[in-house]
Amino acid sequence: MSTFSVRKPSDTSAVISFPTEVIGGQDAMELAHLVRQCASEGKSTVILDLAEVLIMNSSGLGMLVSSLTSLKRQGAKLRLAAVPEKVESLLTMTQLKQIFDIYPTVSDAVEIK
């Protein structure tokens, strides 16, 4: 069973919803596969919905960075949406907040072109 859920609100975007714990391992491989799949389907924007995330470690941060790198290589954009305060603090602490496009809600991230 998949840890992530994927929905495609438009022809050009996909939303990948995260589980409550983002700690790498098998989840990292699954996310990488989903991101590649979205890009190969022509999705120019992939939104990672972090609303449900309660725990994220350094491997989880690595998953976000890998997704960004993979999509940039393919000419697509990555957006983070509904980032919980704990995760945002982690992004700020690691100085990763400045490399991501962050939106308050998934709807906001989908609507912006």
ZAPA-17057 format. One line per field, with one value per atom (N, C-alpha, C, O): residue number from 0; residue in three letters; chain; atom name; x, y, z. Coordinates in Angstrom, 3 decimals. Layout:
REM residues N
pos	c(NUM,...)
code	c(ALA,...)
unit	c(A,...)
site	c(CA,...)
X	c(X,...)
Y	c(Y,...)
Z	c(Z,...)
***
This chain:
REM residues 113
pos	c(0,0,0,0,1,1,1,1,2,2,2,2,3,3,3,3,4,4,4,4,5,5,5,5,6,6,6,6,7,7,7,7,8,8,8,8,9,9,9,9,10,10,10,10,11,11,11,11,12,12,12,12,13,13,13,13,14,14,14,14,15,15,15,15,16,16,16,16,17,17,17,17,18,18,18,18,19,19,19,19,20,20,20,20,21,21,21,21,22,22,22,22,23,23,23,23,24,24,24,24,25,25,25,25,26,26,26,26,27,27,27,27,28,28,28,28,29,29,29,29,30,30,30,30,31,31,31,31,32,32,32,32,33,33,33,33,34,34,34,34,35,35,35,35,36,36,36,36,37,37,37,37,38,38,38,38,39,39,39,39,40,40,40,40,41,41,41,41,42,42,42,42,43,43,43,43,44,44,44,44,45,45,45,45,46,46,46,46,47,47,47,47,48,48,48,48,49,49,49,49,50,50,50,50,51,51,51,51,52,52,52,52,53,53,53,53,54,54,54,54,55,55,55,55,56,56,56,56,57,57,57,57,58,58,58,58,59,59,59,59,60,60,60,60,61,61,61,61,62,62,62,62,63,63,63,63,64,64,64,64,65,65,65,65,66,66,66,66,67,67,67,67,68,68,68,68,69,69,69,69,70,70,70,70,71,71,71,71,72,72,72,72,73,73,73,73,74,74,74,74,75,75,75,75,76,76,76,76,77,77,77,77,78,78,78,78,79,79,79,79,80,80,80,80,81,81,81,81,82,82,82,82,83,83,83,83,84,84,84,84,85,85,85,85,86,86,86,86,87,87,87,87,88,88,88,88,89,89,89,89,90,90,90,90,91,91,91,91,92,92,92,92,93,93,93,93,94,94,94,94,95,95,95,95,96,96,96,96,97,97,97,97,98,98,98,98,99,99,99,99,100,100,100,100,101,101,101,101,102,102,102,102,103,103,103,103,104,104,104,104,105,105,105,105,106,106,106,106,107,107,107,107,108,108,108,108,109,109,109,109,110,110,110,110,111,111,111,111,112,112,112,112)
code	c(MET,MET,MET,MET,SER,SER,SER,SER,THR,THR,THR,THR,PHE,PHE,PHE,PHE,SER,SER,SER,SER,VAL,VAL,VAL,VAL,ARG,ARG,ARG,ARG,LYS,LYS,LYS,LYS,PRO,PRO,PRO,PRO,SER,SER,SER,SER,ASP,ASP,ASP,ASP,THR,THR,THR,THR,SER,SER,SER,SER,ALA,ALA,ALA,ALA,VAL,VAL,VAL,VAL,ILE,ILE,ILE,ILE,SER,SER,SER,SER,PHE,PHE,PHE,PHE,PRO,PRO,PRO,PRO,THR,THR,THR,THR,GLU,GLU,GLU,GLU,VAL,VAL,VAL,VAL,ILE,ILE,ILE,ILE,GLY,GLY,GLY,GLY,GLY,GLY,GLY,GLY,GLN,GLN,GLN,GLN,ASP,ASP,ASP,ASP,ALA,ALA,ALA,ALA,MET,MET,MET,MET,GLU,GLU,GLU,GLU,LEU,LEU,LEU,LEU,ALA,ALA,ALA,ALA,HIS,HIS,HIS,HIS,LEU,LEU,LEU,LEU,VAL,VAL,VAL,VAL,ARG,ARG,ARG,ARG,GLN,GLN,GLN,GLN,CYS,CYS,CYS,CYS,ALA,ALA,ALA,ALA,SER,SER,SER,SER,GLU,GLU,GLU,GLU,GLY,GLY,GLY,GLY,LYS,LYS,LYS,LYS,SER,SER,SER,SER,THR,THR,THR,THR,VAL,VAL,VAL,VAL,ILE,ILE,ILE,ILE,LEU,LEU,LEU,LEU,ASP,ASP,ASP,ASP,LEU,LEU,LEU,LEU,ALA,ALA,ALA,ALA,GLU,GLU,GLU,GLU,VAL,VAL,VAL,VAL,LEU,LEU,LEU,LEU,ILE,ILE,ILE,ILE,MET,MET,MET,MET,ASN,ASN,ASN,ASN,SER,SER,SER,SER,SER,SER,SER,SER,GLY,GLY,GLY,GLY,LEU,LEU,LEU,LEU,GLY,GLY,GLY,GLY,MET,MET,MET,MET,LEU,LEU,LEU,LEU,VAL,VAL,VAL,VAL,SER,SER,SER,SER,SER,SER,SER,SER,LEU,LEU,LEU,LEU,THR,THR,THR,THR,SER,SER,SER,SER,LEU,LEU,LEU,LEU,LYS,LYS,LYS,LYS,ARG,ARG,ARG,ARG,GLN,GLN,GLN,GLN,GLY,GLY,GLY,GLY,ALA,ALA,ALA,ALA,LYS,LYS,LYS,LYS,LEU,LEU,LEU,LEU,ARG,ARG,ARG,ARG,LEU,LEU,LEU,LEU,ALA,ALA,ALA,ALA,ALA,ALA,ALA,ALA,VAL,VAL,VAL,VAL,PRO,PRO,PRO,PRO,GLU,GLU,GLU,GLU,LYS,LYS,LYS,LYS,VAL,VAL,VAL,VAL,GLU,GLU,GLU,GLU,SER,SER,SER,SER,LEU,LEU,LEU,LEU,LEU,LEU,LEU,LEU,THR,THR,THR,THR,MET,MET,MET,MET,THR,THR,THR,THR,GLN,GLN,GLN,GLN,LEU,LEU,LEU,LEU,LYS,LYS,LYS,LYS,GLN,GLN,GLN,GLN,ILE,ILE,ILE,ILE,PHE,PHE,PHE,PHE,ASP,ASP,ASP,ASP,ILE,ILE,ILE,ILE,TYR,TYR,TYR,TYR,PRO,PRO,PRO,PRO,THR,THR,THR,THR,VAL,VAL,VAL,VAL,SER,SER,SER,SER,ASP,ASP,ASP,ASP,ALA,ALA,ALA,ALA,VAL,VAL,VAL,VAL,GLU,GLU,GLU,GLU,ILE,ILE,ILE,ILE,LYS,LYS,LYS,LYS)
unit	c(A,A,A,A,A,A,A,A,A,A,A,A,A,A,A,A,A,A,A,A,A,A,A,A,A,A,A,A,A,A,A,A,A,A,A,A,A,A,A,A,A,A,A,A,A,A,A,A,A,A,A,A,A,A,A,A,A,A,A,A,A,A,A,A,A,A,A,A,A,A,A,A,A,A,A,A,A,A,A,A,A,A,A,A,A,A,A,A,A,A,A,A,A,A,A,A,A,A,A,A,A,A,A,A,A,A,A,A,A,A,A,A,A,A,A,A,A,A,A,A,A,A,A,A,A,A,A,A,A,A,A,A,A,A,A,A,A,A,A,A,A,A,A,A,A,A,A,A,A,A,A,A,A,A,A,A,A,A,A,A,A,A,A,A,A,A,A,A,A,A,A,A,A,A,A,A,A,A,A,A,A,A,A,A,A,A,A,A,A,A,A,A,A,A,A,A,A,A,A,A,A,A,A,A,A,A,A,A,A,A,A,A,A,A,A,A,A,A,A,A,A,A,A,A,A,A,A,A,A,A,A,A,A,A,A,A,A,A,A,A,A,A,A,A,A,A,A,A,A,A,A,A,A,A,A,A,A,A,A,A,A,A,A,A,A,A,A,A,A,A,A,A,A,A,A,A,A,A,A,A,A,A,A,A,A,A,A,A,A,A,A,A,A,A,A,A,A,A,A,A,A,A,A,A,A,A,A,A,A,A,A,A,A,A,A,A,A,A,A,A,A,A,A,A,A,A,A,A,A,A,A,A,A,A,A,A,A,A,A,A,A,A,A,A,A,A,A,A,A,A,A,A,A,A,A,A,A,A,A,A,A,A,A,A,A,A,A,A,A,A,A,A,A,A,A,A,A,A,A,A,A,A,A,A,A,A,A,A,A,A,A,A,A,A,A,A,A,A,A,A,A,A,A,A,A,A,A,A,A,A,A,A,A,A,A,A,A,A,A,A,A,A,A,A,A,A,A,A,A,A,A,A,A,A,A,A,A,A,A,A,A,A,A,A,A,A,A,A,A,A,A,A)
site	c(N,CA,C,O,N,CA,C,O,N,CA,C,O,N,CA,C,O,N,CA,C,O,N,CA,C,O,N,CA,C,O,N,CA,C,O,N,CA,C,O,N,CA,C,O,N,CA,C,O,N,CA,C,O,N,CA,C,O,N,CA,C,O,N,CA,C,O,N,CA,C,O,N,CA,C,O,N,CA,C,O,N,CA,C,O,N,CA,C,O,N,CA,C,O,N,CA,C,O,N,CA,C,O,N,CA,C,O,N,CA,C,O,N,CA,C,O,N,CA,C,O,N,CA,C,O,N,CA,C,O,N,CA,C,O,N,CA,C,O,N,CA,C,O,N,CA,C,O,N,CA,C,O,N,CA,C,O,N,CA,C,O,N,CA,C,O,N,CA,C,O,N,CA,C,O,N,CA,C,O,N,CA,C,O,N,CA,C,O,N,CA,C,O,N,CA,C,O,N,CA,C,O,N,CA,C,O,N,CA,C,O,N,CA,C,O,N,CA,C,O,N,CA,C,O,N,CA,C,O,N,CA,C,O,N,CA,C,O,N,CA,C,O,N,CA,C,O,N,CA,C,O,N,CA,C,O,N,CA,C,O,N,CA,C,O,N,CA,C,O,N,CA,C,O,N,CA,C,O,N,CA,C,O,N,CA,C,O,N,CA,C,O,N,CA,C,O,N,CA,C,O,N,CA,C,O,N,CA,C,O,N,CA,C,O,N,CA,C,O,N,CA,C,O,N,CA,C,O,N,CA,C,O,N,CA,C,O,N,CA,C,O,N,CA,C,O,N,CA,C,O,N,CA,C,O,N,CA,C,O,N,CA,C,O,N,CA,C,O,N,CA,C,O,N,CA,C,O,N,CA,C,O,N,CA,C,O,N,CA,C,O,N,CA,C,O,N,CA,C,O,N,CA,C,O,N,CA,C,O,N,CA,C,O,N,CA,C,O,N,CA,C,O,N,CA,C,O,N,CA,C,O,N,CA,C,O,N,CA,C,O,N,CA,C,O,N,CA,C,O,N,CA,C,O,N,CA,C,O,N,CA,C,O,N,CA,C,O,N,CA,C,O,N,CA,C,O,N,CA,C,O,N,CA,C,O,N,CA,C,O,N,CA,C,O,N,CA,C,O,N,CA,C,O,N,CA,C,O)
X	c(0.839,0.000,0.880,1.912,0.461,1.228,1.124,0.062,2.245,2.288,1.760,1.217,1.925,1.550,0.273,-0.050,-0.451,-1.573,-1.313,-0.754,-1.735,-1.493,-2.827,-3.668,-2.995,-4.147,-3.655,-2.629,-4.412,-4.000,-5.116,-5.998,-5.077,-6.155,-6.222,-7.237,-5.160,-5.180,-4.241,-3.530,-4.253,-3.372,-1.902,-1.035,-1.626,-0.227,0.276,1.448,-0.593,-0.139,-0.551,-1.526,0.237,-0.046,0.191,1.073,-0.603,-0.453,-0.131,-0.873,0.984,1.369,1.201,1.893,0.279,0.026,0.908,1.033,1.512,2.463,1.778,0.718,2.392,1.892,2.302,2.923,1.959,2.270,3.757,4.274,4.449,5.878,6.672,6.399,7.649,8.506,9.933,10.621,10.364,11.665,12.554,13.499,12.254,13.123,12.832,11.686,13.898,13.757,12.983,13.197,12.087,11.279,10.447,10.215,9.997,9.206,9.977,9.391,11.295,12.120,12.102,12.011,12.192,12.168,10.794,10.687,9.749,8.397,8.159,7.614,8.568,8.388,9.168,8.649,10.404,11.220,10.521,10.500,9.954,9.230,8.009,7.773,7.247,6.051,6.397,5.710,7.456,7.893,8.316,7.931,9.111,9.532,8.330,8.268,7.385,6.186,5.384,4.931,5.210,4.479,5.159,4.500,6.471,7.218,7.113,6.974,7.178,7.104,5.711,5.551,4.708,3.344,3.105,2.000,4.155,4.042,3.537,3.145,3.539,3.124,4.254,5.367,3.963,4.998,5.127,6.098,4.150,4.194,3.779,2.720,4.629,4.302,4.239,5.167,3.125,2.899,2.969,2.282,3.798,3.883,3.031,3.340,1.963,1.034,1.539,1.477,2.040,2.640,1.706,2.150,0.452,-0.501,-0.561,-0.742,-0.413,-0.557,0.744,0.738,1.857,3.161,3.300,3.140,3.601,3.857,5.341,5.867,6.013,7.423,8.185,7.779,9.302,10.188,11.625,11.970,12.451,13.856,14.725,14.208,16.030,16.936,16.734,16.899,16.383,16.099,14.859,14.799,13.880,12.684,13.026,12.505,13.903,14.361,15.083,14.921,15.873,16.572,15.603,15.882,14.471,13.441,12.903,12.669,12.708,12.214,13.238,12.892,14.497,15.564,15.740,15.914,15.696,15.822,14.691,14.904,13.491,12.337,12.533,12.266,12.999,13.251,14.293,14.099,15.381,16.467,15.989,16.274,15.270,14.758,13.835,13.946,12.934,11.990,12.673,12.347,13.624,14.347,15.073,15.100,15.670,16.370,15.440,15.865,14.169,13.194,12.388,11.419,12.795,12.143,10.796,9.991,10.553,9.295,9.546,10.686,8.453,8.537,8.037,7.164,8.620,8.157,7.641,8.280,6.490,5.929,5.574,5.082,5.828,5.407,4.151,4.052,3.190,1.937,1.554,1.858,0.878,0.357,1.456,1.282,2.570,3.723,3.457,3.264,3.446,3.225,4.353,5.474,4.032,4.998,6.302,7.382,6.209,7.420,8.319,9.540,7.713,8.486,9.066,10.209,8.290,8.790,9.982,10.945,9.927,11.056,12.295,13.407,12.090,13.196,13.800,15.020,12.949,13.430,14.193,15.205,13.717,14.385,15.746,16.753,15.760,16.992,18.085,19.261,17.693,18.655,18.915,19.656,18.308,18.424,17.911,18.334,16.997,16.387,15.125,14.641,14.592,13.348,13.488,12.534,14.667,14.870,14.940,14.851,15.097,15.177,13.827,13.688,12.842,11.528,10.501,10.551,9.563,8.389,7.340,6.889,6.954,6.040,4.731,4.732,3.612,2.278,1.457,1.628,0.558,-0.210,-1.165,-1.414,-1.695,-2.638,-2.343,-1.671,-2.851,-2.714,-3.428,-2.914,-4.602,-5.359,-4.542,-4.524,-3.863,-3.005,-1.891,-1.596,-1.288,-0.173,-0.633,0.102,-1.842,-2.380,-2.764,-2.512,-3.376,-3.920,-2.861,-3.085,-1.723,-0.676,0.019,0.454,0.115,0.752,2.219,2.919)
Y	c(-1.189,0.000,1.247,1.299,2.224,3.458,4.328,4.452,4.920,5.847,7.214,7.965,7.524,8.817,8.664,7.578,9.773,9.766,10.858,11.910,10.576,11.502,11.861,11.001,13.148,13.588,14.596,15.251,14.701,15.559,16.548,16.270,17.716,18.700,19.374,19.983,19.274,19.874,19.086,18.186,19.437,18.766,19.032,18.247,20.145,20.537,20.384,20.647,19.961,19.864,18.548,17.904,18.180,17.001,17.374,18.175,16.787,17.003,15.660,14.690,15.616,14.415,14.718,15.576,14.011,14.215,13.283,12.094,13.848,13.128,12.480,12.930,11.419,10.787,11.602,12.656,11.122,11.841,11.793,12.715,10.718,10.595,10.552,9.736,11.430,11.479,11.265,12.199,9.994,9.650,8.856,8.196,8.920,8.286,6.810,6.370,6.046,4.613,4.323,4.963,3.358,2.943,4.105,4.198,4.993,6.151,7.041,7.629,7.143,7.985,7.449,8.214,6.126,5.529,5.693,5.956,5.536,5.692,7.126,7.343,8.101,9.498,9.812,10.474,9.346,9.590,9.031,9.674,7.843,7.236,8.083,8.328,8.523,9.323,10.649,11.081,11.289,12.573,12.374,13.153,11.326,11.036,10.736,11.169,9.996,9.641,10.890,11.024,11.793,13.039,13.835,14.336,13.944,14.694,14.015,14.690,12.692,11.985,12.082,11.912,12.355,12.550,13.986,14.340,14.806,16.184,17.179,18.290,16.803,17.741,18.751,18.380,20.017,21.053,21.568,22.247,21.244,21.646,20.467,19.870,20.150,19.116,19.797,20.493,19.579,20.189,19.098,18.081,19.319,18.377,18.927,19.971,18.216,18.606,18.027,16.818,18.902,18.474,18.657,18.561,18.913,19.254,18.231,18.610,16.948,15.896,15.525,14.714,16.116,15.729,16.175,17.350,15.205,15.486,15.352,16.061,14.429,14.146,14.135,13.478,14.874,14.843,14.914,15.784,13.990,14.002,14.453,14.916,14.315,14.778,13.989,14.542,12.721,11.935,12.478,12.498,12.912,13.527,14.813,15.075,15.611,16.829,16.474,17.147,15.421,14.955,14.566,14.779,13.999,13.627,14.866,14.844,15.949,17.190,17.762,18.170,17.785,18.334,17.481,18.020,16.168,15.276,15.494,15.482,15.692,15.948,17.241,17.301,18.274,19.564,19.418,19.910,18.752,18.559,17.777,18.150,16.707,15.864,16.646,16.546,17.418,18.181,19.309,19.562,19.989,21.065,20.534,21.186,19.335,18.718,18.487,18.507,18.267,17.971,19.207,19.106,20.366,21.613,21.843,22.647,21.143,21.291,22.013,22.166,22.452,23.192,22.330,21.478,22.577,21.943,23.030,24.067,22.785,23.698,22.906,21.781,23.504,22.915,23.639,24.859,22.887,23.502,22.997,21.868,23.874,23.557,23.002,21.966,23.692,23.241,23.496,24.643,22.433,22.621,23.443,23.482,24.085,24.962,24.244,24.809,23.005,22.249,22.020,22.142,21.692,21.444,22.761,22.802,23.818,25.124,25.555,26.117,25.299,25.615,24.828,25.356,23.569,22.720,23.250,23.281,23.660,24.234,25.532,25.791,26.338,27.601,27.328,27.932,26.410,26.067,25.565,25.881,24.792,24.202,25.101,24.727,26.274,27.253,26.710,27.157,25.743,25.201,25.952,25.824,26.733,27.446,28.354,28.534,28.920,29.860,29.192,29.886,27.867,27.229,26.680,26.285,26.660,26.122,27.229,28.269,26.982,27.839,27.264,26.133,28.045,27.561,28.346,29.573,27.613,28.208,27.775,26.666,28.661,28.347,27.160,26.421,26.982,25.881,25.232,25.813,24.038,23.358,24.154,24.295,24.672,25.475,26.656,26.947,27.342,28.474,28.005,28.668,26.889,26.381,25.946,26.109,25.394,24.963,26.147,26.150,27.160,28.297,29.195,29.772,29.324,30.237,29.605,28.454,30.355,29.851,30.176,29.834)
Z	c(0.000,0.000,0.000,0.669,-0.744,-0.885,0.365,0.975,0.723,1.839,1.407,2.217,0.137,-0.418,-1.228,-1.709,-1.372,-2.308,-3.339,-3.032,-4.570,-5.674,-6.306,-6.566,-6.544,-7.325,-8.350,-8.169,-9.422,-10.530,-10.829,-11.643,-10.162,-10.305,-11.669,-12.007,-12.455,-13.792,-14.701,-14.253,-15.974,-16.932,-16.650,-17.035,-15.973,-15.772,-14.343,-14.072,-13.422,-12.033,-11.377,-11.765,-10.366,-9.559,-8.106,-7.797,-7.215,-5.777,-5.141,-5.295,-4.425,-3.686,-2.205,-1.658,-1.560,-0.130,0.689,0.394,1.717,2.555,3.757,4.191,4.292,5.518,6.742,6.608,7.924,9.162,9.517,10.147,9.114,9.408,8.113,7.233,8.001,6.819,7.293,7.706,7.221,7.801,6.849,7.283,5.562,4.577,4.388,4.476,4.124,3.893,2.619,1.590,2.696,1.549,1.007,-0.198,1.904,1.471,0.507,-0.402,0.701,-0.175,-1.605,-2.566,-1.732,-3.073,-3.712,-4.910,-2.913,-3.444,-3.920,-5.003,-3.108,-3.499,-4.769,-5.667,-4.850,-6.050,-7.287,-8.336,-7.163,-8.279,-8.671,-9.854,-7.680,-7.957,-8.624,-9.550,-8.156,-8.734,-10.189,-11.061,-10.450,-11.830,-12.717,-13.868,-12.172,-12.927,-13.297,-14.434,-12.352,-12.620,-13.731,-14.642,-13.645,-14.662,-16.023,-17.043,-16.048,-17.331,-17.948,-19.156,-17.121,-17.620,-18.085,-18.495,-18.014,-18.494,-17.465,-17.822,-16.208,-15.164,-14.954,-14.580,-15.196,-15.072,-13.640,-13.307,-12.797,-11.390,-10.517,-10.712,-9.559,-8.577,-7.216,-6.805,-6.531,-5.221,-4.166,-4.261,-3.170,-2.060,-0.923,-0.349,-0.609,0.450,1.767,1.990,2.632,3.897,5.096,6.240,4.856,5.923,7.052,8.209,6.744,7.752,8.461,9.386,8.031,8.574,10.027,10.355,10.883,12.305,12.630,13.488,11.930,12.194,10.877,9.919,10.837,9.682,10.192,10.990,9.722,10.118,8.938,7.921,9.081,8.022,6.730,5.643,6.828,5.627,4.920,3.691,5.692,5.123,4.385,3.301,4.979,4.295,3.001,1.983,3.051,1.862,0.757,-0.423,1.137,0.163,-0.554,-1.762,0.211,-0.392,-1.368,-2.476,-0.948,-1.793,-3.053,-4.146,-2.905,-4.065,-5.054,-6.266,-4.533,-5.401,-6.174,-7.374,-5.487,-6.130,-7.237,-8.349,-6.933,-7.897,-9.119,-10.257,-8.874,-9.956,-10.884,-12.106,-10.308,-11.123,-11.888,-13.048,-11.237,-11.925,-13.146,-14.190,-13.019,-14.143,-15.325,-16.480,-15.022,-16.074,-16.477,-17.229,-15.971,-16.344,-15.668,-16.138,-14.575,-13.840,-12.519,-12.081,-11.895,-10.626,-9.476,-9.640,-8.307,-7.075,-6.149,-5.975,-5.562,-4.568,-3.324,-3.407,-2.173,-0.903,-0.456,-0.582,0.068,0.505,1.892,2.276,2.627,3.965,4.869,5.512,4.910,5.691,7.175,7.579,7.995,9.432,10.063,9.556,11.163,11.831,12.181,12.014,12.663,13.026,11.811,11.900,10.695,9.477,8.956,8.502,9.022,8.581,9.437,8.915,10.732,11.618,11.210,11.207,10.870,10.427,9.121,8.964,8.200,6.940,7.184,6.533,8.108,8.443,9.085,8.714,10.053,10.767,9.828,10.006,8.842,7.907,6.700,5.791,6.694,5.606,4.273,3.207,4.344,3.130,2.744,1.619,3.669,3.388,2.169,1.413,1.981,0.886,-0.488,-1.500,-0.555,-1.875,-2.355,-3.512,-1.464,-1.821,-2.016,-1.360,-2.937,-3.074,-2.133,-2.314,-1.128,-0.090,-0.153,-0.243,-0.103,-0.186,1.029,1.535,1.499,2.703,2.535,3.487,1.333,1.082,-0.269,-1.121,-0.441,-1.730,-2.813,-3.923,-2.497,-3.473,-3.965,-5.161,-3.045,-3.434,-4.374,-5.368,-4.067,-4.871,-6.254,-7.228,-6.354,-7.646,-8.506,-9.711,-7.897,-8.640,-9.252,-10.316,-8.610,-9.086,-10.279,-10.225,-11.333,-12.571,-12.584,-13.537)
***
